[in-house]
Amino acid sequence: MSAKTTKRVKHIPQRTCVGCKQVLAKRTLIRIVCTPQGVRIDPTGKTAGRGAYLHNSRSCWEQGLKGALAHSLKIQLTSDDIDYLKSYLATLPENSPE
């Protein structure tokens, strides 16, 4: 018998942006995680806790802060959490990266 010479395709994890509901590669989205200290941005994507994903655009973040993010994390966002997320939102570009 001859050995197979086909290359193996690497699996790329897919996640859904809670703002616009678009499915993309996990690495292209920003993870927000619910920790005992509150909601935090997770740049590594490996922090323990329930997470949700958003694009790197203001429109998705604004949509997420209206309620989709809290629903995905299954929590009620506190005023401290909202202030923390809005401070990050201020650093994002106006237009979507597409």
Residue, then its C-alpha position, 0 to 999 in steps of 0.5 A: m500500500s502507498a502512503k497518503t500524501t495529503k496535507r492536514v488542514k489546521h482547524i481554525p476556531q470560529r466565534t460569533c461577534v455578539g454585536c453583529k452576529q458575524v462568524l469569524a476566526k477567533r483570533t480576529l475578535i476581542r474576547i470579553v470575559c466575566t471574572p470574579q473581579g468584574v468584566r475584563i478584556d482578555p487579550t490572550g483568549k485564555t482567561a478562565g470564565r465565561g466569555a463573549y466576542l466582539h469585533n474591533s469596531r465601535s458599531c459592534w461594541e455599541q450594539g453589544l453594550k445595549g444588552a447583547l454582551a450582558h445576555s451572552l455573559k449571562i450577567q447584569l453589567t454593573s456601572d463599573d463594568i460599563d465604564y471599563l468597557k466604554s473606556y476601551l470603546a473610546t480607543l477603537p477606530e470609527n469604522s469597522p476593519e473590513 
